[in-house]
Amino acid sequence: MLRAPESALAEPFPMCSRWISMNVRSLDEKRVVVEKHEEPLIRALKDWGFEPIRCSFRGFNLFGGAFHCATLDVRRRGELRSYF
């Protein structure tokens, strides 16, 4: 079992979980976009065989999210479907 390290933030932002560092964006099986200040998580990802891509994104945490919350797929395979 892999255990995520706690965030490098001493105090989480008011609208964020203390686990905000885990809100990453996976690009493929190896590459993961991670906030550049999250050194404990970056070290852990490397140890687990991932390729962390550091990106400055701390300012978005003020709004209660991070990479996964702020991104959207722009290309999808398959047919167009309505979920409503």
TORZA-167743 format. One record per atom (N, C-alpha, C, CB): x negated, y negated, z; residue number from 1; residue in three letters. Coordinates in pm, whole numbers, plus 50000, padded with zeros to 5 digits. Glycine has a CB too. Example, Ala and Ser with C-alpha at 12.3 -4.5 7.8 and 13.67 -1.06 7.14 Angstrom:
{x->48681	y->50569	z->50780	n->1	res->ALA}
{x->48770	y->50450	z->50780	n->1	res->ALA}
{x->48680	y->50330	z->50780	n->1	res->ALA}
{x->48869	y->50447	z->50905	n->1	res->ALA}
{x->48715	y->50225	z->50708	n->2	res->SER}
{x->48633	y->50106	z->50714	n->2	res->SER}
{x->48710	y->49997	z->50787	n->2	res->SER}
{x->48592	y->50060	z->50572	n->2	res->SER}
END
This chain:
{x->49916	y->50117	z->50000	n->1	res->MET}
{x->50000	y->50000	z->50000	n->1	res->MET}
{x->49910	y->49876	z->50000	n->1	res->MET}
{x->50096	y->50001	z->50122	n->1	res->MET}
{x->49945	y->49779	z->49917	n->2	res->LEU}
{x->49873	y->49653	z->49912	n->2	res->LEU}
{x->49943	y->49552	z->50002	n->2	res->LEU}
{x->49863	y->49600	z->49766	n->2	res->LEU}
{x->49868	y->49485	z->50085	n->3	res->ARG}
{x->49927	y->49384	z->50173	n->3	res->ARG}
{x->49874	y->49248	z->50132	n->3	res->ARG}
{x->49893	y->49414	z->50324	n->3	res->ARG}
{x->49966	y->49159	z->50106	n->4	res->ALA}
{x->49928	y->49023	z->50063	n->4	res->ALA}
{x->49875	y->48944	z->50182	n->4	res->ALA}
{x->50048	y->48950	z->49999	n->4	res->ALA}
{x->49770	y->48867	z->50157	n->5	res->PRO}
{x->49722	y->48778	z->50263	n->5	res->PRO}
{x->49818	y->48660	z->50281	n->5	res->PRO}
{x->49579	y->48727	z->50232	n->5	res->PRO}
{x->49814	y->48601	z->50397	n->6	res->GLU}
{x->49897	y->48482	z->50419	n->6	res->GLU}
{x->49845	y->48366	z->50337	n->6	res->GLU}
{x->49900	y->48444	z->50568	n->6	res->GLU}
{x->49929	y->48269	z->50313	n->7	res->SER}
{x->49895	y->48153	z->50233	n->7	res->SER}
{x->49780	y->48075	z->50295	n->7	res->SER}
{x->50016	y->48063	z->50218	n->7	res->SER}
{x->49704	y->48009	z->50210	n->8	res->ALA}
{x->49595	y->47923	z->50255	n->8	res->ALA}
{x->49648	y->47793	z->50316	n->8	res->ALA}
{x->49500	y->47892	z->50140	n->8	res->ALA}
{x->49776	y->47765	z->50297	n->9	res->LEU}
{x->49836	y->47644	z->50355	n->9	res->LEU}
{x->49841	y->47657	z->50507	n->9	res->LEU}
{x->49979	y->47620	z->50298	n->9	res->LEU}
{x->49788	y->47559	z->50577	n->10	res->ALA}
{x->49795	y->47561	z->50723	n->10	res->ALA}
{x->49940	y->47546	z->50769	n->10	res->ALA}
{x->49707	y->47448	z->50784	n->10	res->ALA}
{x->50012	y->47456	z->50705	n->11	res->GLU}
{x->50154	y->47432	z->50732	n->11	res->GLU}
{x->50228	y->47442	z->50600	n->11	res->GLU}
{x->50178	y->47293	z->50800	n->11	res->GLU}
{x->50324	y->47533	z->50587	n->12	res->PRO}
{x->50401	y->47539	z->50462	n->12	res->PRO}
{x->50482	y->47411	z->50442	n->12	res->PRO}
{x->50494	y->47662	z->50463	n->12	res->PRO}
{x->50513	y->47381	z->50319	n->13	res->PHE}
{x->50599	y->47267	z->50290	n->13	res->PHE}
{x->50739	y->47296	z->50343	n->13	res->PHE}
{x->50601	y->47236	z->50138	n->13	res->PHE}
{x->50816	y->47194	z->50378	n->14	res->PRO}
{x->50947	y->47214	z->50441	n->14	res->PRO}
{x->51043	y->47305	z->50363	n->14	res->PRO}
{x->51013	y->47082	z->50461	n->14	res->PRO}
{x->51039	y->47301	z->50231	n->15	res->MET}
{x->51134	y->47379	z->50153	n->15	res->MET}
{x->51076	y->47512	z->50104	n->15	res->MET}
{x->51182	y->47298	z->50034	n->15	res->MET}
{x->50960	y->47552	z->50156	n->16	res->CYS}
{x->50892	y->47673	z->50110	n->16	res->CYS}
{x->50882	y->47777	z->50220	n->16	res->CYS}
{x->50753	y->47639	z->50057	n->16	res->CYS}
{x->50878	y->47901	z->50177	n->17	res->SER}
{x->50847	y->48010	z->50267	n->17	res->SER}
{x->50698	y->48007	z->50298	n->17	res->SER}
{x->50889	y->48146	z->50206	n->17	res->SER}
{x->50657	y->48066	z->50407	n->18	res->ARG}
{x->50514	y->48075	z->50436	n->18	res->ARG}
{x->50444	y->48171	z->50341	n->18	res->ARG}
{x->50491	y->48119	z->50581	n->18	res->ARG}
{x->50522	y->48242	z->50258	n->19	res->TRP}
{x->50469	y->48335	z->50160	n->19	res->TRP}
{x->50472	y->48275	z->50019	n->19	res->TRP}
{x->50547	y->48466	z->50163	n->19	res->TRP}
{x->50475	y->48143	z->50009	n->20	res->ILE}
{x->50482	y->48076	z->49879	n->20	res->ILE}
{x->50367	y->48116	z->49787	n->20	res->ILE}
{x->50483	y->47925	z->49897	n->20	res->ILE}
{x->50254	y->48153	z->49844	n->21	res->SER}
{x->50139	y->48193	z->49762	n->21	res->SER}
{x->50169	y->48314	z->49675	n->21	res->SER}
{x->50019	y->48222	z->49852	n->21	res->SER}
{x->50264	y->48396	z->49716	n->22	res->MET}
{x->50299	y->48516	z->49639	n->22	res->MET}
{x->50385	y->48483	z->49517	n->22	res->MET}
{x->50373	y->48615	z->49728	n->22	res->MET}
{x->50431	y->48360	z->49505	n->23	res->ASN}
{x->50512	y->48319	z->49391	n->23	res->ASN}
{x->50416	y->48288	z->49277	n->23	res->ASN}
{x->50603	y->48194	z->49427	n->23	res->ASN}
{x->50374	y->48394	z->49207	n->24	res->VAL}
{x->50276	y->48384	z->49098	n->24	res->VAL}
{x->50347	y->48413	z->48966	n->24	res->VAL}
{x->50158	y->48483	z->49120	n->24	res->VAL}
{x->50275	y->48401	z->48857	n->25	res->ARG}
{x->50329	y->48431	z->48725	n->25	res->ARG}
{x->50241	y->48535	z->48659	n->25	res->ARG}
{x->50339	y->48303	z->48636	n->25	res->ARG}
{x->50294	y->48653	z->48636	n->26	res->SER}
{x->50219	y->48759	z->48568	n->26	res->SER}
{x->50229	y->48738	z->48418	n->26	res->SER}
{x->50273	y->48900	z->48607	n->26	res->SER}
{x->50115	y->48736	z->48351	n->27	res->LEU}
{x->50112	y->48720	z->48206	n->27	res->LEU}
{x->50109	y->48854	z->48136	n->27	res->LEU}
{x->49992	y->48638	z->48164	n->27	res->LEU}
{x->50045	y->48951	z->48196	n->28	res->ASP}
{x->50041	y->49088	z->48144	n->28	res->ASP}
{x->50001	y->49179	z->48260	n->28	res->ASP}
{x->49940	y->49102	z->48021	n->28	res->ASP}
{x->49954	y->49300	z->48229	n->29	res->GLU}
{x->49922	y->49397	z->48335	n->29	res->GLU}
{x->49804	y->49354	z->48421	n->29	res->GLU}
{x->49892	y->49530	z->48273	n->29	res->GLU}
{x->49721	y->49264	z->48373	n->30	res->LYS}
{x->49601	y->49225	z->48447	n->30	res->LYS}
{x->49598	y->49078	z->48488	n->30	res->LYS}
{x->49481	y->49254	z->48364	n->30	res->LYS}
{x->49644	y->48988	z->48401	n->31	res->ARG}
{x->49629	y->48844	z->48426	n->31	res->ARG}
{x->49746	y->48788	z->48506	n->31	res->ARG}
{x->49617	y->48770	z->48294	n->31	res->ARG}
{x->49710	y->48713	z->48611	n->32	res->VAL}
{x->49809	y->48654	z->48702	n->32	res->VAL}
{x->49773	y->48507	z->48724	n->32	res->VAL}
{x->49815	y->48732	z->48838	n->32	res->VAL}
{x->49867	y->48418	z->48702	n->33	res->VAL}
{x->49846	y->48276	z->48728	n->33	res->VAL}
{x->49875	y->48251	z->48876	n->33	res->VAL}
{x->49937	y->48185	z->48636	n->33	res->VAL}
{x->49778	y->48191	z->48943	n->34	res->VAL}
{x->49788	y->48170	z->49088	n->34	res->VAL}
{x->49741	y->48028	z->49121	n->34	res->VAL}
{x->49703	y->48276	z->49166	n->34	res->VAL}
{x->49797	y->47970	z->49227	n->35	res->GLU}
{x->49759	y->47836	z->49269	n->35	res->GLU}
{x->49610	y->47835	z->49306	n->35	res->GLU}
{x->49846	y->47787	z->49389	n->35	res->GLU}
{x->49537	y->47738	z->49256	n->36	res->LYS}
{x->49390	y->47740	z->49267	n->36	res->LYS}
{x->49338	y->47729	z->49409	n->36	res->LYS}
{x->49333	y->47628	z->49186	n->36	res->LYS}
{x->49417	y->47683	z->49504	n->37	res->HIS}
{x->49372	y->47671	z->49642	n->37	res->HIS}
{x->49398	y->47797	z->49725	n->37	res->HIS}
{x->49441	y->47554	z->49707	n->37	res->HIS}
{x->49463	y->47894	z->49669	n->38	res->GLU}
{x->49498	y->48016	z->49743	n->38	res->GLU}
{x->49383	y->48119	z->49739	n->38	res->GLU}
{x->49626	y->48079	z->49685	n->38	res->GLU}
{x->49271	y->48082	z->49800	n->39	res->GLU}
{x->49152	y->48167	z->49798	n->39	res->GLU}
{x->49174	y->48307	z->49854	n->39	res->GLU}
{x->49043	y->48100	z->49876	n->39	res->GLU}
{x->49246	y->48323	z->49967	n->40	res->PRO}
{x->49267	y->48460	z->50017	n->40	res->PRO}
{x->49341	y->48548	z->49915	n->40	res->PRO}
{x->49347	y->48456	z->50148	n->40	res->PRO}
{x->49441	y->48493	z->49849	n->41	res->LEU}
{x->49515	y->48569	z->49750	n->41	res->LEU}
{x->49429	y->48596	z->49626	n->41	res->LEU}
{x->49643	y->48494	z->49710	n->41	res->LEU}
{x->49351	y->48499	z->49583	n->42	res->ILE}
{x->49264	y->48516	z->49467	n->42	res->ILE}
{x->49164	y->48629	z->49492	n->42	res->ILE}
{x->49190	y->48385	z->49433	n->42	res->ILE}
{x->49103	y->48631	z->49611	n->43	res->ARG}
{x->49009	y->48740	z->49645	n->43	res->ARG}
{x->49080	y->48875	z->49645	n->43	res->ARG}
{x->48946	y->48714	z->49783	n->43	res->ARG}
{x->49200	y->48879	z->49704	n->44	res->ALA}
{x->49275	y->49005	z->49709	n->44	res->ALA}
{x->49310	y->49053	z->49569	n->44	res->ALA}
{x->49403	y->48988	z->49794	n->44	res->ALA}
{x->49357	y->48963	z->49483	n->45	res->LEU}
{x->49392	y->49002	z->49346	n->45	res->LEU}
{x->49272	y->49059	z->49273	n->45	res->LEU}
{x->49450	y->48882	z->49269	n->45	res->LEU}
{x->49156	y->48996	z->49289	n->46	res->LYS}
{x->49034	y->49048	z->49226	n->46	res->LYS}
{x->49000	y->49187	z->49279	n->46	res->LYS}
{x->48914	y->48951	z->49250	n->46	res->LYS}
{x->49010	y->49205	z->49410	n->47	res->ASP}
{x->48982	y->49335	z->49471	n->47	res->ASP}
{x->49075	y->49443	z->49418	n->47	res->ASP}
{x->48995	y->49326	z->49623	n->47	res->ASP}
{x->49198	y->49405	z->49385	n->48	res->TRP}
{x->49296	y->49500	z->49336	n->48	res->TRP}
{x->49289	y->49522	z->49185	n->48	res->TRP}
{x->49434	y->49453	z->49374	n->48	res->TRP}
{x->49192	y->49457	z->49119	n->49	res->GLY}
{x->49173	y->49479	z->48976	n->49	res->GLY}
{x->49244	y->49381	z->48884	n->49	res->GLY}
{x->49216	y->49613	z->48942	n->49	res->GLY}
{x->49299	y->49275	z->48939	n->50	res->PHE}
{x->49366	y->49174	z->48857	n->50	res->PHE}
{x->49268	y->49064	z->48817	n->50	res->PHE}
{x->49485	y->49113	z->48932	n->50	res->PHE}
{x->49306	y->48985	z->48720	n->51	res->GLU}
{x->49229	y->48870	z->48674	n->51	res->GLU}
{x->49308	y->48744	z->48708	n->51	res->GLU}
{x->49200	y->48879	z->48520	n->51	res->GLU}
{x->49283	y->48684	z->48824	n->52	res->PRO}
{x->49356	y->48563	z->48860	n->52	res->PRO}
{x->49315	y->48445	z->48772	n->52	res->PRO}
{x->49332	y->48528	z->49008	n->52	res->PRO}
{x->49412	y->48370	z->48728	n->53	res->ILE}
{x->49390	y->48247	z->48653	n->53	res->ILE}
{x->49429	y->48133	z->48745	n->53	res->ILE}
{x->49472	y->48244	z->48517	n->53	res->ILE}
{x->49331	y->48054	z->48785	n->54	res->ARG}
{x->49355	y->47945	z->48880	n->54	res->ARG}
{x->49419	y->47827	z->48808	n->54	res->ARG}
{x->49222	y->47902	z->48947	n->54	res->ARG}
{x->49521	y->47771	z->48872	n->55	res->CYS}
{x->49589	y->47656	z->48815	n->55	res->CYS}
{x->49636	y->47566	z->48929	n->55	res->CYS}
{x->49708	y->47700	z->48725	n->55	res->CYS}
{x->49615	y->47437	z->48913	n->56	res->SER}
{x->49660	y->47341	z->49014	n->56	res->SER}
{x->49812	y->47327	z->49005	n->56	res->SER}
{x->49591	y->47204	z->48994	n->56	res->SER}
{x->49881	y->47359	z->49114	n->57	res->PHE}
{x->50027	y->47356	z->49109	n->57	res->PHE}
{x->50087	y->47324	z->49246	n->57	res->PHE}
{x->50081	y->47489	z->49059	n->57	res->PHE}
{x->50003	y->47281	z->49340	n->58	res->ARG}
{x->50049	y->47260	z->49476	n->58	res->ARG}
{x->50163	y->47159	z->49486	n->58	res->ARG}
{x->49934	y->47215	z->49562	n->58	res->ARG}
{x->50162	y->47057	z->49401	n->59	res->GLY}
{x->50266	y->46955	z->49405	n->59	res->GLY}
{x->50406	y->47009	z->49382	n->59	res->GLY}
{x->50237	y->46851	z->49305	n->59	res->GLY}
{x->50417	y->47117	z->49307	n->60	res->PHE}
{x->50549	y->47176	z->49282	n->60	res->PHE}
{x->50606	y->47241	z->49408	n->60	res->PHE}
{x->50540	y->47280	z->49170	n->60	res->PHE}
{x->50520	y->47283	z->49501	n->61	res->ASN}
{x->50567	y->47345	z->49625	n->61	res->ASN}
{x->50661	y->47253	z->49703	n->61	res->ASN}
{x->50450	y->47384	z->49711	n->61	res->ASN}
{x->50643	y->47124	z->49687	n->62	res->LEU}
{x->50730	y->47028	z->49757	n->62	res->LEU}
{x->50877	y->47048	z->49722	n->62	res->LEU}
{x->50689	y->46886	z->49724	n->62	res->LEU}
{x->50902	y->47105	z->49603	n->63	res->PHE}
{x->51039	y->47127	z->49558	n->63	res->PHE}
{x->51090	y->47267	z->49592	n->63	res->PHE}
{x->51049	y->47104	z->49407	n->63	res->PHE}
{x->51010	y->47345	z->49663	n->64	res->GLY}
{x->51054	y->47475	z->49710	n->64	res->GLY}
{x->51023	y->47592	z->49619	n->64	res->GLY}
{x->51197	y->47471	z->49732	n->64	res->GLY}
{x->50925	y->47580	z->49533	n->65	res->GLY}
{x->50893	y->47691	z->49446	n->65	res->GLY}
{x->50750	y->47688	z->49398	n->65	res->GLY}
{x->50985	y->47693	z->49328	n->65	res->GLY}
{x->50720	y->47778	z->49307	n->66	res->ALA}
{x->50586	y->47784	z->49247	n->66	res->ALA}
{x->50599	y->47839	z->49105	n->66	res->ALA}
{x->50489	y->47873	z->49334	n->66	res->ALA}
{x->50497	y->47907	z->49057	n->67	res->PHE}
{x->50490	y->47946	z->48915	n->67	res->PHE}
{x->50610	y->48027	z->48867	n->67	res->PHE}
{x->50366	y->48025	z->48892	n->67	res->PHE}
{x->50648	y->48129	z->48941	n->68	res->HIS}
{x->50757	y->48214	z->48894	n->68	res->HIS}
{x->50888	y->48136	z->48886	n->68	res->HIS}
{x->50775	y->48335	z->48988	n->68	res->HIS}
{x->50909	y->48048	z->48981	n->69	res->CYS}
{x->51032	y->47967	z->48983	n->69	res->CYS}
{x->51033	y->47860	z->48875	n->69	res->CYS}
{x->51048	y->47901	z->49119	n->69	res->CYS}
{x->50916	y->47816	z->48834	n->70	res->ALA}
{x->50908	y->47702	z->48742	n->70	res->ALA}
{x->50887	y->47741	z->48596	n->70	res->ALA}
{x->50796	y->47612	z->48784	n->70	res->ALA}
{x->50886	y->47869	z->48566	n->71	res->THR}
{x->50862	y->47913	z->48429	n->71	res->THR}
{x->50981	y->47992	z->48376	n->71	res->THR}
{x->50734	y->47998	z->48421	n->71	res->THR}
{x->50987	y->48000	z->48245	n->72	res->LEU}
{x->51095	y->48070	z->48178	n->72	res->LEU}
{x->51040	y->48133	z->48051	n->72	res->LEU}
{x->51213	y->47973	z->48145	n->72	res->LEU}
{x->51079	y->48255	z->48024	n->73	res->ASP}
{x->51037	y->48321	z->47900	n->73	res->ASP}
{x->51088	y->48241	z->47781	n->73	res->ASP}
{x->51088	y->48467	z->47894	n->73	res->ASP}
{x->51004	y->48221	z->47682	n->74	res->VAL}
{x->51047	y->48149	z->47563	n->74	res->VAL}
{x->51067	y->48243	z->47444	n->74	res->VAL}
{x->50945	y->48042	z->47527	n->74	res->VAL}
{x->51013	y->48363	z->47452	n->75	res->ARG}
{x->51034	y->48463	z->47348	n->75	res->ARG}
{x->51080	y->48592	z->47412	n->75	res->ARG}
{x->50905	y->48486	z->47265	n->75	res->ARG}
{x->51178	y->48650	z->47353	n->76	res->ARG}
{x->51228	y->48778	z->47402	n->76	res->ARG}
{x->51254	y->48870	z->47286	n->76	res->ARG}
{x->51356	y->48759	z->47486	n->76	res->ARG}
{x->51243	y->48997	z->47310	n->77	res->ARG}
{x->51272	y->49097	z->47207	n->77	res->ARG}
{x->51416	y->49145	z->47226	n->77	res->ARG}
{x->51172	y->49216	z->47214	n->77	res->ARG}
{x->51473	y->49194	z->47117	n->78	res->GLY}
{x->51608	y->49247	z->47126	n->78	res->GLY}
{x->51710	y->49148	z->47077	n->78	res->GLY}
{x->51639	y->49288	z->47267	n->78	res->GLY}
{x->51834	y->49184	z->47095	n->79	res->GLU}
{x->51943	y->49101	z->47045	n->79	res->GLU}
{x->51986	y->48997	z->47148	n->79	res->GLU}
{x->52062	y->49188	z->47006	n->79	res->GLU}
{x->52047	y->48892	z->47100	n->80	res->LEU}
{x->52099	y->48788	z->47185	n->80	res->LEU}
{x->52221	y->48842	z->47260	n->80	res->LEU}
{x->52135	y->48660	z->47102	n->80	res->LEU}
{x->52223	y->48827	z->47394	n->81	res->ARG}
{x->52335	y->48875	z->47473	n->81	res->ARG}
{x->52381	y->48765	z->47567	n->81	res->ARG}
{x->52298	y->49001	z->47552	n->81	res->ARG}
{x->52509	y->48762	z->47593	n->82	res->SER}
{x->52563	y->48670	z->47691	n->82	res->SER}
{x->52577	y->48743	z->47824	n->82	res->SER}
{x->52699	y->48612	z->47644	n->82	res->SER}
{x->52540	y->48680	z->47932	n->83	res->TYR}
{x->52553	y->48739	z->48064	n->83	res->TYR}
{x->52669	y->48676	z->48142	n->83	res->TYR}
{x->52422	y->48723	z->48143	n->83	res->TYR}
{x->52752	y->48601	z->48070	n->84	res->PHE}
{x->52867	y->48539	z->48133	n->84	res->PHE}
{x->52995	y->48597	z->48083	n->84	res->PHE}
{x->52866	y->48391	z->48111	n->84	res->PHE}
END
